[in-house]
Amino acid sequence: MPRCKKGKRERGGSSTKGSLRQEVLQLQLSAKTALSRPGKNGGRGESGASDDDLASDVLSHCSSASESASVLDEGTGELVDEQTAQEETEDKLKQCIDNLMDKSVKTRLAALESLRSAFSSRVLYDFLLERRLTITDCLERSLKKGGGEEQAAAATLCALLCVQLGGGTEGEEGFNTLRPILSYILTDSCANMLARQSCARALGMCCYVSASDDAEDLLKCMGHLESVFVGAYPLADGNLPSVKAGTPALHSAALQAWALLCTLCPASRINSIVSYHLPRLQACLESSEVNFRIAVGETIALLYELGRDIDQEFECEDCDALCESLKSLATDGNKHRAKNDRRKQRSIFREVLHYIENEDFSEEKIRFGVEVIYIDGWMRRRIYYAFKEVLESGVSHHLQVRKTQSQVLNTAHMHTPRHLFQNPKNHLYNSAAFKARTKLRNKVRDKRADVM
């Protein structure tokens, strides 16, 4: 007998839900059956339904109720899952921030890499707003006391932090804290080469995002970057200096960051910048490093575009020699250079040559979600690729999310010019007008027009 009781308890405990549902069904079935029983005169009730029909109705009602309840459970479960995932992500980020102060170099590097991946792939403005001072202090410590690898990783994270915080007061505070140490490492000839490259990119991006309205900070950053890449300029005898391995990559990073900041310069300074740097950059086209030559060519085109924005008839002093140099690079077929390098170089310098000769630019169309960015100028191209270098594969996500929040590339969070986004119809109209204006100018510039 005890064994039987135990078995009954086990069966009752395992099927509690089933027994309750059966009791409910029985109660509802009995209630409806009572309503449908025959009256005193022996006739049936108004419903006239059989017991089987009533049972099927109750079962269908209960099944539909259980289905709706399960749908609600699924929806609630999804919300709970999202909240749980968000909490887990924030906990991991908090742990990474704590690991930035760890004594182990390996632990700090792993934390920097994890934060870099998170900052580039997600928008974490609200999370970082409360912890920006802690993160800034940790990055400053890594830049001051860390080795070359740690300094490079910390500088990259500085740029990502400024992009996340944007151009508000919080971003300016962080930039003012980090700018001195970034500038020091950049201009220190004894510092690690990779760390100096990362500091060059970080200084340019942080200044562009967080200090674009401060002319003093802008000019200081441009001066630090300029002091680095002028080391590639020709010497007094006209020959290019010999540099040690790794230096051309540093010159390229500093030059590209400097070109990014040139897009913020007022017109009053553009003339002096163009007149001083353009002839010297033209001489740097003879460099033996392909990536540095490409960076120089793109910067020359950008300076030309800035000059033409001020004066539509702008041309450098020795334009014919510049075009000849560009033509030779656009058709370079030297076998001692790698095939991919030759292909990349020819493509870039063909575009630069076409722009300088005919003001023609091969526009790019960047899609993210349902939005489109038209890259139809060298300034816009430099701006977009600067953000792409920092955000890497996460640039599309940042553009899409911040566009919906009115914070992408044209608001206080990211100080990219507002005209980077265009309506497609306006863009087609502007392109047609630009081509017609270019043809008219070419006719006027042509010497045969004077003869006719």
C-alpha positions as CSV (number, residue, x, y, z in Angstrom):
1,M,0.0,0.0,0.0
2,P,2.7,2.6,0.8
3,R,4.2,1.8,-2.6
4,C,1.0,2.5,-4.4
5,K,0.5,5.8,-2.5
6,K,4.0,6.8,-3.5
7,G,3.3,6.1,-7.1
8,K,0.1,8.2,-7.0
9,R,2.0,11.1,-5.5
10,E,4.6,10.8,-8.3
11,R,2.0,10.7,-11.0
12,G,0.2,13.6,-9.5
13,G,3.3,15.8,-9.1
14,S,4.4,15.1,-12.7
15,S,1.1,16.0,-14.3
16,T,-0.2,18.9,-12.1
17,K,-0.8,21.1,-15.2
18,G,-2.6,18.3,-17.0
19,S,-4.9,17.5,-14.0
20,L,-5.8,21.1,-13.5
21,R,-6.7,21.6,-17.2
22,Q,-8.8,18.4,-17.1
23,E,-10.7,19.7,-14.0
24,V,-11.4,23.0,-15.8
25,L,-12.6,21.2,-18.9
26,Q,-14.9,19.0,-16.8
27,L,-16.4,22.0,-14.9
28,Q,-17.0,23.9,-18.1
29,L,-18.4,20.8,-19.8
30,S,-20.7,20.1,-16.9
31,A,-21.9,23.7,-16.8
32,K,-22.8,23.7,-20.5
33,T,-24.4,20.2,-20.2
34,A,-26.6,21.5,-17.4
35,L,-27.7,24.4,-19.6
36,S,-28.6,22.0,-22.4
37,R,-30.5,19.4,-20.4
38,P,-34.1,18.8,-21.3
39,G,-36.8,20.8,-19.4
40,K,-39.7,19.5,-17.4
41,N,-41.7,18.8,-20.6
42,G,-39.0,16.5,-21.8
43,G,-37.8,18.9,-24.6
44,R,-34.1,19.9,-25.0
45,G,-32.7,23.3,-24.3
46,E,-32.3,26.2,-26.7
47,S,-28.8,25.2,-27.8
48,G,-29.7,21.7,-28.9
49,A,-26.0,20.8,-29.1
50,S,-24.8,17.3,-28.2
51,D,-22.2,16.6,-25.5
52,D,-19.5,15.8,-28.1
53,D,-20.0,19.2,-29.7
54,L,-19.8,20.9,-26.4
55,A,-16.6,19.1,-25.5
56,S,-15.0,20.0,-28.8
57,D,-16.0,23.7,-28.3
58,V,-14.4,23.8,-24.9
59,L,-11.3,22.1,-26.2
60,S,-10.9,24.4,-29.1
61,H,-11.4,27.4,-26.8
62,C,-8.8,26.2,-24.4
63,S,-6.3,25.4,-27.1
64,S,-6.7,28.9,-28.7
65,A,-6.2,30.4,-25.2
66,S,-3.1,28.4,-24.7
67,E,-1.7,29.4,-28.1
68,S,-2.2,33.1,-27.4
69,A,-0.6,32.6,-24.0
70,S,2.4,30.9,-25.6
71,V,2.7,33.8,-28.1
72,L,2.8,36.3,-25.3
73,D,5.3,34.1,-23.5
74,E,7.5,34.2,-26.7
75,G,7.3,37.9,-27.0
76,T,8.2,38.4,-23.4
77,G,11.0,35.9,-23.7
78,E,12.5,37.9,-26.6
79,L,12.4,41.1,-24.6
80,V,14.0,39.3,-21.6
81,D,16.6,37.8,-23.9
82,E,17.5,41.2,-25.3
83,Q,17.8,42.7,-21.9
84,T,19.8,39.8,-20.6
85,A,22.2,40.1,-23.6
86,Q,22.5,43.9,-23.0
87,E,23.3,43.3,-19.4
88,E,25.9,40.6,-20.2
89,T,27.6,42.9,-22.8
90,E,27.8,45.8,-20.3
91,D,29.2,43.4,-17.7
92,K,31.9,42.3,-20.1
93,L,32.7,45.9,-21.0
94,K,32.9,46.8,-17.3
95,Q,35.3,43.9,-16.8
96,C,37.5,45.0,-19.7
97,I,37.6,48.6,-18.3
98,D,38.7,47.2,-14.9
99,N,41.4,45.1,-16.7
100,L,42.9,48.2,-18.2
101,M,44.4,48.9,-14.8
102,D,45.7,45.3,-14.3
103,K,49.4,44.7,-13.7
104,S,49.7,42.2,-16.4
105,V,50.6,43.6,-19.8
106,K,48.9,40.7,-21.5
107,T,45.7,41.3,-19.7
108,R,45.7,45.0,-20.5
109,L,46.4,44.3,-24.2
110,A,43.5,41.8,-24.3
111,A,41.2,44.4,-22.7
112,L,42.2,47.1,-25.2
113,E,41.5,44.7,-28.1
114,S,38.1,43.8,-26.7
115,L,37.2,47.4,-26.2
116,R,38.4,48.3,-29.7
117,S,36.2,45.6,-31.2
118,A,33.1,46.7,-29.1
119,F,33.6,50.4,-29.8
120,S,34.0,49.9,-33.6
121,S,31.0,47.6,-33.9
122,R,28.4,49.2,-31.7
123,V,27.2,52.7,-30.6
124,L,27.8,52.9,-26.9
125,Y,27.3,56.6,-26.2
126,D,25.0,56.2,-23.1
127,F,27.3,53.5,-21.6
128,L,30.5,55.5,-22.1
129,L,29.0,58.8,-20.9
130,E,29.1,57.6,-17.3
131,R,32.5,56.0,-17.6
132,R,34.4,58.4,-19.9
133,L,36.6,59.8,-17.1
134,T,37.7,56.4,-16.0
135,I,38.5,55.2,-19.5
136,T,40.3,58.4,-20.3
137,D,42.5,58.1,-17.3
138,C,43.3,54.4,-18.2
139,L,44.2,55.3,-21.7
140,E,46.4,58.2,-20.6
141,R,48.2,55.8,-18.2
142,S,48.7,53.2,-21.0
143,L,50.1,55.9,-23.3
144,K,52.5,57.2,-20.7
145,K,53.7,53.9,-19.2
146,G,53.0,51.2,-21.7
147,G,55.2,49.7,-24.3
148,G,55.0,50.3,-28.0
149,E,52.3,47.7,-28.7
150,E,50.2,48.9,-25.8
151,Q,50.6,52.6,-26.8
152,A,49.5,51.8,-30.4
153,A,46.4,50.0,-29.1
154,A,45.6,52.8,-26.6
155,A,45.9,55.5,-29.3
156,T,43.5,53.6,-31.6
157,L,41.0,53.4,-28.7
158,C,41.4,57.1,-28.1
159,A,40.2,57.8,-31.6
160,L,37.2,55.4,-31.2
161,L,36.3,57.0,-27.8
162,C,36.2,60.4,-29.4
163,V,34.0,59.1,-32.2
164,Q,31.7,57.5,-29.7
165,L,31.4,60.7,-27.5
166,G,31.2,63.0,-30.5
167,G,31.8,66.8,-30.6
168,G,30.0,67.7,-27.4
169,T,31.5,68.9,-24.1
170,E,32.3,65.3,-23.1
171,G,34.3,64.7,-26.3
172,E,36.2,68.0,-25.9
173,E,37.1,67.1,-22.3
174,G,38.5,63.8,-23.3
175,F,40.4,65.3,-26.3
176,N,42.0,68.0,-24.1
177,T,43.2,65.3,-21.7
178,L,44.7,63.0,-24.4
179,R,46.0,65.6,-26.9
180,P,49.3,66.4,-25.0
181,I,50.4,62.8,-24.7
182,L,49.3,61.9,-28.2
183,S,51.3,64.8,-29.6
184,Y,54.4,63.9,-27.5
185,I,54.5,60.3,-28.7
186,L,53.9,61.4,-32.3
187,T,56.9,63.9,-32.3
188,D,59.2,61.7,-30.2
189,S,61.8,60.2,-32.6
190,C,62.7,57.5,-30.1
191,A,59.1,56.2,-29.7
192,N,57.9,53.0,-31.3
193,M,57.1,53.5,-35.0
194,L,53.7,51.7,-34.8
195,A,52.7,53.8,-31.8
196,R,53.6,57.0,-33.6
197,Q,51.5,55.9,-36.6
198,S,48.5,55.2,-34.3
199,C,49.0,58.5,-32.5
200,A,49.0,60.4,-35.9
201,R,45.7,58.9,-36.9
202,A,44.2,59.3,-33.4
203,L,45.3,63.0,-33.2
204,G,43.8,63.8,-36.6
205,M,40.5,62.0,-35.9
206,C,40.1,63.3,-32.3
207,C,40.8,66.9,-33.4
208,Y,38.4,66.6,-36.4
209,V,35.5,65.2,-34.3
210,S,36.0,67.0,-30.9
211,A,37.8,70.2,-31.6
212,S,36.8,71.3,-35.1
213,D,35.4,74.6,-33.7
214,D,38.6,75.5,-31.8
215,A,41.0,77.1,-34.3
216,E,43.8,77.1,-31.8
217,D,43.7,73.3,-31.2
218,L,43.2,72.7,-34.9
219,L,46.4,74.6,-35.8
220,K,48.4,73.0,-33.0
221,C,47.5,69.5,-34.2
222,M,48.2,70.4,-37.8
223,G,51.6,71.7,-36.7
224,H,52.5,68.5,-34.9
225,L,51.4,66.4,-37.9
226,E,53.3,68.6,-40.3
227,S,56.5,68.4,-38.3
228,V,56.5,64.7,-39.0
229,F,55.8,64.3,-42.7
230,V,58.0,67.3,-43.8
231,G,60.8,64.9,-43.0
232,A,60.1,63.4,-46.4
233,Y,60.3,66.7,-48.3
234,P,63.3,67.2,-50.6
235,L,66.5,68.6,-49.2
236,A,68.2,71.8,-50.3
237,D,69.9,70.0,-53.2
238,G,66.5,68.8,-54.5
239,N,67.0,65.1,-53.6
240,L,64.7,63.2,-51.4
241,P,66.2,62.2,-48.0
242,S,67.0,58.6,-47.2
243,V,64.8,57.3,-44.4
244,K,64.9,54.2,-42.3
245,A,62.5,51.3,-42.6
246,G,59.0,52.1,-41.3
247,T,59.3,55.8,-41.7
248,P,57.3,56.1,-45.0
249,A,54.3,54.5,-43.3
250,L,54.6,57.1,-40.5
251,H,54.8,59.9,-43.1
252,S,51.7,58.5,-44.8
253,A,49.7,58.4,-41.6
254,A,50.7,61.9,-40.6
255,L,50.0,63.3,-44.1
256,Q,46.6,61.7,-44.3
257,A,45.6,63.0,-40.9
258,W,46.9,66.5,-41.8
259,A,44.9,66.4,-45.0
260,L,41.7,65.5,-43.0
261,L,42.2,68.6,-40.8
262,C,42.9,70.7,-43.9
263,T,39.2,70.3,-44.8
264,L,38.4,72.3,-41.7
265,C,40.8,75.2,-42.4
266,P,39.3,78.6,-43.2
267,A,39.9,80.1,-46.6
268,S,42.3,82.6,-45.2
269,R,44.8,79.9,-44.5
270,I,44.2,77.7,-47.5
271,N,46.3,79.9,-49.9
272,S,49.4,79.8,-47.7
273,I,49.0,76.0,-47.2
274,V,48.6,75.3,-50.9
275,S,51.5,77.6,-52.0
276,Y,53.9,76.1,-49.5
277,H,53.1,72.4,-49.6
278,L,52.0,71.8,-53.2
279,P,55.5,72.1,-54.8
280,R,57.1,70.0,-52.1
281,L,54.5,67.3,-52.4
282,Q,55.0,67.3,-56.1
283,A,58.7,66.4,-55.5
284,C,57.6,63.6,-53.2
285,L,56.0,61.8,-56.1
286,E,59.4,60.4,-56.8
287,S,59.5,58.4,-53.6
288,S,60.2,54.7,-53.8
289,E,57.4,53.8,-51.4
290,V,54.1,53.1,-53.3
291,N,51.8,53.8,-50.3
292,F,53.5,57.1,-49.6
293,R,53.3,58.1,-53.3
294,I,49.5,57.3,-53.3
295,A,49.0,59.4,-50.1
296,V,50.9,62.2,-51.7
297,G,48.8,62.1,-54.9
298,E,45.5,62.1,-53.0
299,T,46.7,65.0,-50.9
300,I,47.7,67.0,-54.0
301,A,44.2,66.4,-55.5
302,L,42.6,67.5,-52.2
303,L,44.7,70.7,-52.1
304,Y,43.7,71.4,-55.7
305,E,40.1,71.0,-54.7
306,L,40.5,73.4,-51.8
307,G,42.3,75.9,-54.1
308,R,39.5,75.7,-56.7
309,D,36.9,76.3,-54.0
310,I,38.5,79.7,-53.4
311,D,39.4,80.4,-57.0
312,Q,37.8,78.5,-59.9
313,E,40.8,79.2,-62.1
314,F,43.3,77.9,-59.6
315,E,46.5,76.2,-61.0
316,C,49.8,75.5,-59.5
317,E,52.9,77.3,-60.8
318,D,54.3,74.3,-62.7
319,C,51.2,72.5,-63.7
320,D,52.7,70.9,-66.9
321,A,55.5,69.2,-64.9
322,L,53.0,68.0,-62.3
323,C,50.8,66.5,-65.0
324,E,53.8,64.8,-66.6
325,S,54.7,63.2,-63.3
326,L,51.1,62.0,-62.8
327,K,51.0,60.6,-66.3
328,S,54.2,58.6,-65.7
329,L,52.8,57.2,-62.5
330,A,49.4,56.4,-64.1
331,T,51.1,54.3,-66.7
332,D,53.9,52.9,-64.6
333,G,54.8,49.4,-65.7
334,N,58.1,48.7,-63.9
335,K,58.4,45.0,-63.3
336,H,60.4,45.4,-60.1
337,R,57.2,46.6,-58.3
338,A,54.5,44.2,-57.2
339,K,51.6,43.7,-59.6
340,N,49.0,44.8,-57.1
341,D,51.0,47.9,-56.2
342,R,51.2,48.9,-59.8
343,R,47.5,48.3,-60.4
344,K,46.5,50.4,-57.3
345,Q,49.0,53.2,-58.2
346,R,47.8,53.4,-61.8
347,S,44.1,53.6,-60.7
348,I,44.7,56.4,-58.1
349,F,46.9,58.5,-60.3
350,R,44.6,58.3,-63.3
351,E,41.9,59.8,-61.1
352,V,44.2,62.5,-59.8
353,L,45.3,63.3,-63.3
354,H,41.8,63.5,-64.6
355,Y,40.7,65.8,-61.8
356,I,43.7,68.2,-62.2
357,E,43.3,68.4,-66.0
358,N,39.5,68.3,-66.4
359,E,38.1,68.6,-62.9
360,D,36.6,65.1,-63.4
361,F,36.1,62.8,-60.4
362,S,34.9,59.2,-60.4
363,E,32.2,59.3,-57.7
364,E,31.5,56.5,-55.3
365,K,28.2,55.5,-53.9
366,I,28.2,54.1,-50.3
367,R,25.0,52.4,-49.2
368,F,24.1,51.7,-45.6
369,G,20.6,50.5,-45.0
370,V,18.2,52.6,-47.1
371,E,20.5,55.7,-47.1
372,V,23.2,56.6,-49.6
373,I,26.4,58.7,-49.4
374,Y,27.7,60.2,-52.6
375,I,31.5,60.6,-52.5
376,D,32.0,63.0,-55.4
377,G,35.1,65.0,-54.3
378,W,38.5,64.5,-52.7
379,M,37.5,66.2,-49.5
380,R,34.5,63.9,-48.9
381,R,36.6,61.0,-49.9
382,R,39.3,61.8,-47.3
383,I,36.6,62.3,-44.6
384,Y,34.8,59.0,-45.3
385,Y,38.0,56.9,-45.5
386,A,39.3,58.5,-42.3
387,F,36.3,57.2,-40.4
388,K,36.5,53.9,-42.2
389,E,40.1,53.5,-41.1
390,V,39.1,54.0,-37.5
391,L,35.8,52.1,-37.4
392,E,36.8,49.5,-39.9
393,S,34.0,47.0,-40.7
394,G,31.7,48.8,-38.2
395,V,31.5,52.0,-40.2
396,S,28.2,51.0,-41.9
397,H,26.6,50.2,-38.6
398,H,27.6,53.5,-37.1
399,L,26.4,55.4,-40.2
400,Q,23.0,53.6,-40.2
401,V,22.3,53.9,-36.4
402,R,23.5,57.5,-36.1
403,K,21.7,58.6,-39.2
404,T,18.4,57.6,-37.7
405,Q,19.3,59.6,-34.6
406,S,20.3,62.6,-36.7
407,Q,23.8,62.2,-35.4
408,V,25.7,60.9,-38.5
409,L,28.5,63.0,-40.0
410,N,26.5,66.3,-39.9
411,T,25.6,67.0,-36.3
412,A,27.2,67.8,-33.0
413,H,28.2,64.2,-32.5
414,M,30.3,64.0,-35.7
415,H,31.3,67.2,-37.4
416,T,31.3,66.1,-41.0
417,P,30.0,68.7,-43.5
418,R,26.2,68.6,-43.8
419,H,26.3,68.3,-47.6
420,L,27.9,64.9,-47.4
421,F,24.3,63.5,-47.6
422,Q,22.4,64.5,-50.7
423,N,19.0,63.7,-52.3
424,P,19.6,61.6,-55.4
425,K,17.7,64.0,-57.6
426,N,19.7,67.0,-56.3
427,H,22.8,65.0,-56.8
428,L,22.0,64.2,-60.5
429,Y,21.2,67.8,-61.1
430,N,24.5,69.0,-59.5
431,S,26.5,66.5,-61.5
432,A,25.0,67.6,-64.8
433,A,25.6,71.3,-63.9
434,F,29.1,70.4,-62.9
435,K,29.9,68.7,-66.2
436,A,28.4,71.5,-68.3
437,R,30.4,74.1,-66.3
438,T,33.6,72.0,-66.8
439,K,33.1,71.8,-70.6
440,L,32.6,75.6,-70.8
441,R,35.7,76.3,-68.8
442,N,37.8,73.9,-71.0
443,K,36.6,75.7,-74.1
444,V,37.6,79.0,-72.6
445,R,41.0,77.7,-71.5
446,D,41.8,76.1,-74.8
447,K,44.3,78.2,-76.8
448,R,42.5,77.4,-80.0
449,A,39.5,79.5,-78.8
450,D,41.7,82.6,-78.9
451,V,42.7,81.9,-82.5
452,M,39.1,81.3,-83.6
